[in-house]
Amino acid sequence: MALRERLERLRRNGGGAEERLRAMLRRWERRGRRWETRPYYPAILDIAGRLTVQEGAEPFRDTIRRLLRDGRVKLVINFQDATYIDSTALGEIIRAYTSATRKGGSLKLLKVPKSIHQLLMITRLLTIFDLFDDEAQAAKSFGAARSSNP
């Protein structure tokens, strides 16, 4: 289900997460304009609040799929405003990493809060993901864009 459809369903049902989803949609659309104008810059997804099976995991998965389908295989997930992720969200992050890697890209994590860092440590995923505190450094870590001409 697309983020807009989920937002409309929440609005009709009076869901409490509507404002967070609306803010997430605005950020993704704002980043989307940047993705279109800077195709070699990694796609940056801002996570705000909770990312759980009930709150945002499905739009997150749909966004990752759309980006990968469009050839955007350099991904950065910004956790600066994230407060909590559950096992479903962690699974989606692992799936995004695996899918990006299979397509020749990569996934980096940005500004990971202590609680999520501990989760990554407990699950031993710290050895898999590259973590950064600075967006520019995360973007640089992908290396220079390759020219299509040899």
Contacts in CASP RR format, 6 or more apart in sequence:
PFRMAT RR
TARGET T0000
AUTHOR 0000-0000-0000
METHOD contacts of the structure
MODEL  1
MALRERLERLRRNGGGAEERLRAMLRRWERRGRRWETRPYYPAILDIAGR
LTVQEGAEPFRDTIRRLLRDGRVKLVINFQDATYIDSTALGEIIRAYTSA
TRKGGSLKLLKVPKSIHQLLMITRLLTIFDLFDDEAQAAKSFGAARSSNP
1 9 0 8 1.000
1 58 0 8 1.000
1 59 0 8 1.000
1 62 0 8 1.000
2 59 0 8 1.000
2 62 0 8 1.000
3 21 0 8 1.000
3 24 0 8 1.000
3 25 0 8 1.000
3 28 0 8 1.000
3 59 0 8 1.000
3 62 0 8 1.000
3 63 0 8 1.000
4 25 0 8 1.000
6 21 0 8 1.000
6 56 0 8 1.000
6 58 0 8 1.000
6 59 0 8 1.000
7 18 0 8 1.000
7 21 0 8 1.000
7 22 0 8 1.000
7 25 0 8 1.000
10 16 0 8 1.000
10 17 0 8 1.000
10 18 0 8 1.000
10 21 0 8 1.000
11 18 0 8 1.000
17 54 0 8 1.000
17 55 0 8 1.000
17 56 0 8 1.000
20 48 0 8 1.000
20 49 0 8 1.000
20 50 0 8 1.000
20 55 0 8 1.000
21 55 0 8 1.000
21 56 0 8 1.000
21 59 0 8 1.000
23 48 0 8 1.000
24 46 0 8 1.000
24 47 0 8 1.000
24 48 0 8 1.000
24 56 0 8 1.000
24 59 0 8 1.000
27 46 0 8 1.000
27 48 0 8 1.000
28 45 0 8 1.000
28 46 0 8 1.000
28 63 0 8 1.000
31 43 0 8 1.000
31 44 0 8 1.000
31 45 0 8 1.000
31 46 0 8 1.000
32 43 0 8 1.000
34 41 0 8 1.000
34 44 0 8 1.000
35 41 0 8 1.000
35 43 0 8 1.000
35 67 0 8 1.000
35 72 0 8 1.000
39 72 0 8 1.000
40 145 0 8 1.000
41 74 0 8 1.000
41 139 0 8 1.000
42 72 0 8 1.000
42 74 0 8 1.000
42 75 0 8 1.000
42 76 0 8 1.000
42 108 0 8 1.000
42 138 0 8 1.000
42 139 0 8 1.000
42 142 0 8 1.000
43 67 0 8 1.000
43 72 0 8 1.000
43 74 0 8 1.000
43 75 0 8 1.000
43 76 0 8 1.000
44 75 0 8 1.000
44 76 0 8 1.000
44 77 0 8 1.000
44 78 0 8 1.000
44 110 0 8 1.000
44 135 0 8 1.000
45 60 0 8 1.000
45 63 0 8 1.000
45 64 0 8 1.000
45 75 0 8 1.000
45 76 0 8 1.000
45 77 0 8 1.000
45 78 0 8 1.000
46 78 0 8 1.000
46 80 0 8 1.000
46 81 0 8 1.000
47 60 0 8 1.000
47 77 0 8 1.000
47 78 0 8 1.000
47 79 0 8 1.000
47 81 0 8 1.000
47 82 0 8 1.000
47 85 0 8 1.000
48 81 0 8 1.000
48 82 0 8 1.000
49 55 0 8 1.000
49 81 0 8 1.000
49 82 0 8 1.000
49 83 0 8 1.000
49 84 0 8 1.000
50 56 0 8 1.000
50 82 0 8 1.000
50 83 0 8 1.000
50 84 0 8 1.000
50 85 0 8 1.000
50 86 0 8 1.000
51 57 0 8 1.000
51 60 0 8 1.000
51 82 0 8 1.000
51 84 0 8 1.000
51 85 0 8 1.000
51 86 0 8 1.000
51 89 0 8 1.000
52 84 0 8 1.000
52 85 0 8 1.000
52 86 0 8 1.000
52 88 0 8 1.000
52 89 0 8 1.000
53 86 0 8 1.000
53 88 0 8 1.000
53 89 0 8 1.000
56 89 0 8 1.000
57 86 0 8 1.000
57 88 0 8 1.000
57 89 0 8 1.000
57 92 0 8 1.000
60 89 0 8 1.000
60 92 0 8 1.000
61 92 0 8 1.000
61 95 0 8 1.000
61 96 0 8 1.000
64 75 0 8 1.000
64 92 0 8 1.000
64 95 0 8 1.000
64 96 0 8 1.000
64 99 0 8 1.000
65 99 0 8 1.000
67 75 0 8 1.000
68 96 0 8 1.000
68 99 0 8 1.000
68 100 0 8 1.000
68 103 0 8 1.000
71 103 0 8 1.000
73 100 0 8 1.000
73 103 0 8 1.000
73 104 0 8 1.000
73 105 0 8 1.000
73 106 0 8 1.000
74 100 0 8 1.000
74 105 0 8 1.000
74 106 0 8 1.000
74 142 0 8 1.000
75 96 0 8 1.000
75 100 0 8 1.000
75 105 0 8 1.000
75 106 0 8 1.000
75 107 0 8 1.000
75 108 0 8 1.000
76 107 0 8 1.000
76 108 0 8 1.000
76 109 0 8 1.000
76 110 0 8 1.000
76 132 0 8 1.000
76 135 0 8 1.000
76 138 0 8 1.000
76 139 0 8 1.000
77 93 0 8 1.000
77 96 0 8 1.000
77 107 0 8 1.000
77 108 0 8 1.000
77 109 0 8 1.000
77 110 0 8 1.000
78 110 0 8 1.000
78 111 0 8 1.000
78 135 0 8 1.000
79 109 0 8 1.000
79 110 0 8 1.000
79 111 0 8 1.000
79 112 0 8 1.000
79 113 0 8 1.000
79 116 0 8 1.000
80 110 0 8 1.000
80 111 0 8 1.000
80 113 0 8 1.000
82 113 0 8 1.000
82 116 0 8 1.000
83 113 0 8 1.000
83 115 0 8 1.000
84 115 0 8 1.000
84 116 0 8 1.000
85 93 0 8 1.000
85 116 0 8 1.000
85 119 0 8 1.000
90 119 0 8 1.000
90 123 0 8 1.000
90 125 0 8 1.000
93 107 0 8 1.000
94 125 0 8 1.000
94 128 0 8 1.000
96 107 0 8 1.000
97 106 0 8 1.000
97 107 0 8 1.000
97 128 0 8 1.000
97 129 0 8 1.000
100 106 0 8 1.000
100 107 0 8 1.000
101 107 0 8 1.000
106 130 0 8 1.000
106 142 0 8 1.000
107 129 0 8 1.000
108 129 0 8 1.000
108 130 0 8 1.000
108 131 0 8 1.000
108 132 0 8 1.000
108 138 0 8 1.000
108 141 0 8 1.000
108 142 0 8 1.000
109 120 0 8 1.000
109 129 0 8 1.000
109 130 0 8 1.000
109 131 0 8 1.000
109 132 0 8 1.000
110 131 0 8 1.000
110 132 0 8 1.000
110 133 0 8 1.000
110 134 0 8 1.000
110 135 0 8 1.000
110 138 0 8 1.000
111 132 0 8 1.000
111 133 0 8 1.000
112 120 0 8 1.000
112 131 0 8 1.000
117 126 0 8 1.000
117 131 0 8 1.000
120 126 0 8 1.000
120 129 0 8 1.000
120 131 0 8 1.000
130 138 0 8 1.000
130 141 0 8 1.000
132 138 0 8 1.000
132 141 0 8 1.000
END
